[in-house]
């Protein structure tokens, strides 16, 4: 009976319409597992009325978040979202709350999978310090995680040519490693970020843009004191000018008039429609996972 009861509850919710709010899927960041999103999941369940939430773990959690390629990582997240019939509203939509590397994966889901072949469309994407503009820590040593192994792996991937096929296939962060001193190799060798950012023409460019434009809201949260994402402005699609890794050289998509006018990803169009919100959280990287007041004040309104 105890094994049957959860199934009956889900069936009842589906038939009776118990869940009133758009369901929420949450995804952890690099060298984290679903347990690191437990607080956020609890707060979603506490403050969002009649909501169904799912705290998803991809590739086995902490170690799996480092090894493999980012496309497979995104596919695993998409598979789990699709497999849960509760992760879709009456309109077939889901809200995503995603941290760090997971935020980039969630945007990848929104562009590659959402709204097709049974995958729920994305209504609101809340990105908590995601490296959307790229990640590069140069010779300073990477701090994508406090774990020494994570630092070592990212440093090795960078030192041993992140754009070699083996690194792109074996080290997840290589998929968003963007070397401002070697942009040509980045565009030619990176198998993930140049595609999801539409920095190069590819067969799915138009589809990625159209799907991003279908969002009701894109919420981009970051902080100058993040301490992990480099540069921190990457959370808002900012990145270093080609040939420099100085903080003063960081530019945003709207700083390049020609690119902003062409709008390859659809960010300008989303802004014109009032669908993009940029938030300086004032938090360190893990702060989103620990600060209930910030959740209530700054994240919750986008889930109601």
Secondary structure, 3 states (H helix, E strand, C coil): CHHHHHHHHHHHHHHHCCCCCCCEEEECCCCCCHHHHHHHHHHHHHHCCCCCEEEECCCCCCHHHCECCHHHHHHHHHHHHHHCCCCCCCCCEEEEEEECHHHHHHHHHHHHCCCCCCCCEEEEEEEECCCCCCECCCCCCCCCCCCHHHHHHHHHHHHCCCCCHHHHHHEHHHHHECCCCCHHHHHHHCCCHHHHCCCCCCCCHHHHHHHHHCCCEEEEEECCCCCCCCCHHHHHCCEECCCCCCHHHEECHHHCHHHHHHCCCCHHHHHHCCCEEEEECCCCHHHHHCCHHHHHHHHHHHHC
